[in-house]
Amino acid sequence: MIIPMRCFSCGKPISHLWEEYKERTQEKKEQPKKVLDELGLDRPCCRAVFLGQVDLIDQVNKFKKF
């Protein structure tokens, strides 16, 4: 739902790269592999966090909070 600050496995800071990754893959239609390579995400654990991320925050915000 929200990108973690650090990778769960190795602890590398990754959250600052999320906006650029999202912009380049969705708006500019670049290949995710190319974008991840250019952002410096070489480890499979960090790549898995980005590739497995589903952006649901807009859908969750629709519900009323108690």
C-alpha positions in Angstrom: 0.0 0.0 0.0 2.7 2.5 1.0 6.3 1.9 -0.2 8.6 1.0 2.8 11.4 3.3 3.8 14.0 0.5 3.6 14.1 -2.9 1.9 12.8 -5.6 4.1 15.8 -8.0 3.5 18.9 -5.9 3.1 17.9 -2.6 4.7 18.9 -0.4 1.8 16.9 2.9 1.7 14.5 2.7 -1.3 11.5 4.9 -0.6 13.1 8.0 -2.2 13.2 6.2 -5.6 9.5 5.2 -5.7 8.1 8.5 -7.3 10.7 8.5 -10.1 10.1 4.8 -10.7 6.3 5.2 -10.8 6.6 8.3 -13.1 8.9 6.6 -15.6 7.0 3.3 -15.8 3.5 4.7 -15.9 3.7 8.1 -17.7 6.8 7.6 -19.9 6.1 3.9 -20.5 9.7 2.8 -19.9 10.5 -0.8 -19.2 10.7 -1.6 -15.4 13.9 -3.5 -15.8 15.7 -0.5 -17.4 14.3 1.9 -14.8 15.4 -0.3 -11.9 18.9 -0.7 -13.4 19.3 3.1 -13.8 18.0 3.8 -10.3 20.7 1.4 -8.9 18.5 -1.3 -7.6 20.6 -4.3 -8.3 19.6 -6.7 -5.5 16.7 -9.0 -6.1 15.1 -8.2 -2.8 14.9 -4.5 -3.5 13.6 -5.1 -7.0 10.9 -7.4 -5.6 9.7 -4.7 -3.3 9.2 -2.3 -6.3 7.8 -4.9 -8.6 5.4 -6.3 -6.0 4.1 -2.9 -4.9 0.5 -2.1 -5.5 -0.5 1.5 -5.1 -3.8 1.3 -3.1 -3.6 4.4 -1.0 -6.2 6.3 -3.2 -8.7 3.5 -2.8 -8.2 3.2 0.9 -8.7 6.9 1.4 -12.3 6.6 0.2 -13.4 4.8 3.3 -14.5 6.6 6.4 -12.2 6.4 9.5 -13.6 5.8 12.9 
